[in-house]
Amino acid sequence: MKQKYSIIIDCDPGIDDSFALVYGHLSNSFDIKAVFSVAGNVPIEMTTLNSEFILSELNLNVPLYRGAEGPIVGEPIIAKYAHGSNGLGGYQFEPNLKVHANTKNPTDAYYELLKSFDEPVIIAAIGPLTNLAKLFMAYPDVNQYIKAIYVMGGGIVKGNYTASAEFNIAADPLAAQIVINSGVKQYYVPLDTTTAYGFNRDFMMKLKDSKHPTSQLLFKIIDAKEKLDVNPNAVYYLHDLITLIAINHPEWFDFIDVHIAVELHGVHTTGMTIFDLRGERAQKPNAIYVAHPKFSEIQKHVLEVLV
């Protein structure tokens, strides 16, 4: 039996974050040590409440910490256009929660938690990188406790928040650059990978009849946002889910050493990620680009886990 991956999930739920959390639990491939919320798709109050809700529905009793309220510099941006008014597509749930977030200083909590583990762990960073940047700034010795960071972020060809910037990086470009410069081994799963293929309505309808109540919940969340009965040809990109799958099934991806930098001050390009893919002329790699997903295997696997 394959050993479970010990991970911390740093997220901003978020529809696709919810898919990642449910997959992470139901796949039985991860030992989820803790969850940290961060302001991103919606404000911190909502991302934390949504984390409490999803973990409660999963009966997943792991530490949950309320993270950063906004970027290191500047004001928060949000993505209600993509995730609905409350981050879960506008799906309204009863606040009968079994899991409640710890409001301890998240930077200190992160460090103390990482130090307490027997071995370094993986961090799945599927929201803005503010929590991690603050961790690296406050505790320079923290690298030894982190096995790797998997970042859902960036785009090579284009962005989604702006023409050039992907949302998670645009939400806190300085944090992203701090994390990239940290020296920790890190894998980047950009839009080019997460949007190479999408999940269609037929896939989502299978969740409706799943044996897992939390998969049925995922259907209700995405249906609240997309109205599947009147939108039969839509395709849905589950960026954060793909990132968790890259950890669990690396054989379905290519891994390319790359140098990544973040544009911090561009007039039209703030938050843009520059992947240096020039071959011999490229700068020294500081990250690994997770590329070329094998979508047929991924979709079959996700259905096996969620349905």
C-alpha positions in Angstrom: 0.0 0.0 0.0 1.3 3.4 -1.0 2.4 5.6 1.9 0.2 8.6 2.4 1.5 12.1 1.6 1.7 14.3 4.7 0.4 17.7 3.6 -0.8 21.0 4.8 -3.4 22.6 2.5 -3.2 26.4 2.3 -6.4 27.6 0.5 -9.0 30.2 -0.2 -12.3 28.2 -0.8 -13.4 28.8 -3.5 -15.2 26.2 -5.7 -12.1 24.4 -7.0 -10.5 24.6 -3.5 -13.6 22.7 -2.3 -13.0 20.0 -4.9 -9.4 19.8 -3.8 -10.3 19.4 -0.1 -12.9 16.7 -0.8 -10.6 14.9 -3.2 -7.7 15.1 -0.7 -9.8 13.4 2.0 -11.7 10.8 -0.2 -8.7 9.7 -2.1 -7.2 8.2 1.1 -3.8 9.2 -0.3 -3.1 12.2 2.0 -2.5 12.6 5.6 -3.9 16.1 5.9 -2.1 17.6 8.9 -3.8 21.0 8.9 -5.6 23.6 6.8 -4.9 27.3 6.6 -7.3 29.8 5.1 -6.2 32.9 3.3 -8.0 35.9 1.7 -8.3 35.3 -2.0 -11.3 34.3 -4.0 -13.5 36.0 -1.3 -12.5 37.9 1.9 -10.9 36.0 4.8 -14.1 35.8 6.8 -15.7 33.8 3.9 -12.7 31.6 3.0 -12.4 30.7 6.7 -16.2 30.0 7.0 -16.1 27.9 3.8 -13.1 25.9 5.1 -15.0 25.3 8.3 -18.0 24.1 6.4 -16.2 21.8 4.0 -14.1 20.2 6.8 -17.3 19.8 8.9 -19.1 18.0 6.0 -16.1 15.8 5.6 -15.9 15.0 9.3 -12.3 15.9 8.9 -11.1 16.9 12.4 -7.8 18.5 11.6 -6.4 21.9 12.8 -7.8 24.8 10.8 -6.2 28.3 11.1 -7.5 31.6 9.9 -4.7 33.1 7.8 -3.8 36.4 6.2 -6.5 39.0 5.6 -4.9 40.5 2.6 -1.6 40.9 0.7 1.6 42.1 2.2 1.4 45.3 0.3 -1.8 46.9 -1.1 -5.5 46.0 -0.9 -7.1 42.6 -1.3 -8.6 41.6 -4.6 -11.4 39.1 -4.9 -12.8 36.7 -7.5 -16.6 36.7 -6.8 -17.0 36.8 -10.6 -15.6 33.2 -10.7 -16.8 31.8 -7.4 -20.1 33.5 -6.6 -21.0 35.9 -3.8 -19.8 33.7 -1.0 -17.0 31.7 -2.7 -19.1 28.6 -3.0 -21.1 29.6 -6.1 -23.7 31.3 -3.9 -24.7 27.9 -2.4 -26.3 28.6 1.0 -25.5 26.2 3.8 -26.6 25.9 7.4 -23.9 27.2 9.7 -24.1 24.0 11.8 -20.3 23.6 12.0 -18.3 21.0 13.8 -14.9 22.5 12.9 -13.9 26.0 14.0 -10.9 27.9 12.9 -8.2 28.8 15.4 -7.5 32.5 15.4 -4.0 32.3 16.8 -1.4 34.3 14.9 -1.2 32.1 11.7 2.5 32.7 11.1 3.5 31.5 14.5 1.0 28.6 14.3 2.5 27.5 10.9 6.0 27.5 12.3 5.1 25.6 15.5 3.1 23.1 13.6 5.8 22.4 11.1 8.4 22.0 13.9 6.2 19.5 15.7 6.1 16.9 12.9 8.5 14.0 12.7 9.4 14.6 9.1 9.2 17.5 6.7 5.8 17.9 5.0 4.4 19.0 1.6 2.4 22.2 1.5 -0.3 22.5 -1.2 -0.6 26.2 -1.7 -3.8 26.6 -3.8 -4.6 30.2 -2.8 -2.5 33.4 -2.7 0.9 32.9 -1.1 0.6 35.5 1.7 0.7 33.0 4.6 3.8 31.3 3.3 5.6 34.6 2.5 5.0 35.8 6.1 6.3 32.5 7.4 9.5 32.7 5.4 10.1 36.3 6.5 9.4 35.6 10.2 11.3 32.3 10.5 14.3 32.0 8.1 15.0 28.5 9.4 11.6 27.1 8.4 12.9 25.6 5.2 14.2 22.4 6.9 10.6 21.5 7.9 9.1 21.8 4.4 9.6 18.9 2.0 8.2 20.8 -1.0 5.5 23.4 -1.9 3.1 22.7 -4.7 1.7 26.1 -6.0 -1.4 26.5 -8.1 -0.4 29.7 -9.7 0.9 31.6 -12.6 0.5 31.4 -16.4 2.9 31.2 -19.3 0.7 32.1 -22.2 -1.9 34.2 -20.4 -3.5 35.1 -17.1 -7.1 34.9 -15.9 -7.4 37.9 -13.5 -5.8 40.1 -16.1 -4.5 39.4 -19.5 -1.1 38.6 -18.1 -1.6 37.6 -14.4 -3.2 34.5 -12.8 -5.4 35.3 -9.8 -3.4 33.6 -7.0 -0.2 35.5 -8.0 -2.0 38.7 -8.8 -3.6 38.7 -5.3 -0.1 39.1 -3.7 2.7 39.3 -6.2 5.3 40.2 -3.6 4.4 37.2 -1.5 4.8 35.0 -4.6 8.3 36.4 -5.3 9.3 35.8 -1.6 8.2 32.2 -1.8 10.0 31.6 -5.1 13.2 33.1 -3.6 12.9 31.0 -0.4 15.0 28.1 -1.6 12.4 25.5 -0.8 11.8 23.0 -3.5 8.6 24.1 -5.2 6.4 22.9 -8.1 4.3 25.3 -10.0 1.0 24.2 -11.6 0.1 27.1 -13.9 -3.1 27.8 -15.9 -1.4 26.2 -18.9 -1.7 22.9 -17.1 -5.0 23.3 -15.2 -6.8 24.6 -18.3 -5.4 22.1 -20.8 -8.6 20.2 -20.4 -11.8 20.8 -18.6 -14.5 18.9 -16.8 -17.8 19.0 -18.6 -21.5 18.8 -17.5 -21.6 15.0 -17.9 -18.8 14.7 -15.3 -20.6 17.1 -12.9 -23.9 15.2 -13.3 -22.2 12.0 -12.1 -21.3 13.7 -8.8 -25.0 14.3 -8.3 -25.6 10.6 -7.9 -22.4 9.8 -6.0 -22.4 7.5 -3.0 -20.4 10.2 -1.1 -22.5 13.1 0.4 -19.6 15.5 0.0 -19.4 14.8 -3.7 -23.1 15.5 -4.0 -22.4 18.7 -2.2 -19.8 19.6 -4.8 -22.4 19.2 -7.5 -24.8 21.5 -5.5 -22.0 24.1 -5.2 -21.1 24.2 -8.9 -24.8 24.0 -9.9 -25.6 27.0 -7.8 -23.0 28.9 -9.7 -23.4 27.5 -13.2 -27.1 26.4 -13.5 -26.1 23.1 -15.2 -29.6 22.5 -16.6 -29.4 25.6 -18.8 -25.7 25.5 -19.5 -25.1 22.1 -21.0 -22.0 22.9 -23.0 -20.0 24.6 -20.3 -16.5 23.4 -19.3 -15.2 23.8 -15.8 -11.5 24.2 -14.8 -10.7 22.7 -11.4 -7.3 24.3 -11.0 -6.7 23.3 -7.3 -7.9 19.7 -7.8 -5.3 19.3 -10.6 -2.7 20.5 -8.2 -3.5 17.8 -5.6 -3.5 15.2 -8.3 0.0 16.3 -9.4 1.2 15.4 -5.9 -0.7 12.1 -5.8 0.0 10.9 -9.4 3.1 12.5 -10.7 3.3 9.9 -13.5 0.4 11.8 -15.3 2.5 14.9 -15.7 5.8 16.1 -17.1 8.2 18.0 -14.7 10.4 20.7 -16.2 13.1 22.6 -14.4 12.5 26.3 -14.8 13.4 29.8 -13.5 10.3 31.7 -12.5 10.1 35.4 -11.7 7.1 37.6 -10.8 6.5 41.1 -12.2 6.0 43.4 -9.3 5.6 46.8 -10.9 4.4 46.5 -14.5 1.8 49.0 -15.7 -0.1 46.2 -17.5 1.7 43.1 -16.1 1.8 43.3 -12.3 1.5 39.7 -11.1 2.7 38.2 -14.3 4.8 35.1 -13.9 7.8 34.8 -16.2 8.7 31.1 -16.9 12.2 31.1 -18.5 12.0 28.3 -21.0 14.9 29.4 -23.3 16.8 26.2 -22.9 20.6 26.7 -22.6 20.2 30.5 -22.3 17.7 30.2 -19.4 18.5 31.4 -15.9 19.3 28.9 -13.2 16.1 27.0 -12.3 14.4 27.9 -9.0 11.2 25.8 -9.5 9.7 22.9 -11.3 7.0 23.5 -13.9 4.3 20.8 -13.8 3.2 20.4 -17.4 1.3 18.3 -19.9 -1.4 16.5 -17.9 -2.7 13.2 -19.1 -6.4 14.2 -18.8 -8.0 10.8 -19.6 -6.3 9.2 -16.7 -7.0 12.1 -14.5 -10.7 12.3 -15.2 -11.1 8.5 -14.8 -9.3 8.7 -11.5 -11.3 11.6 -10.1 -14.6 9.8 -11.0 -13.3 6.7 -9.1 -12.5 8.8 -6.1 -15.5 11.1 -6.0 -18.3 8.9 -7.4 
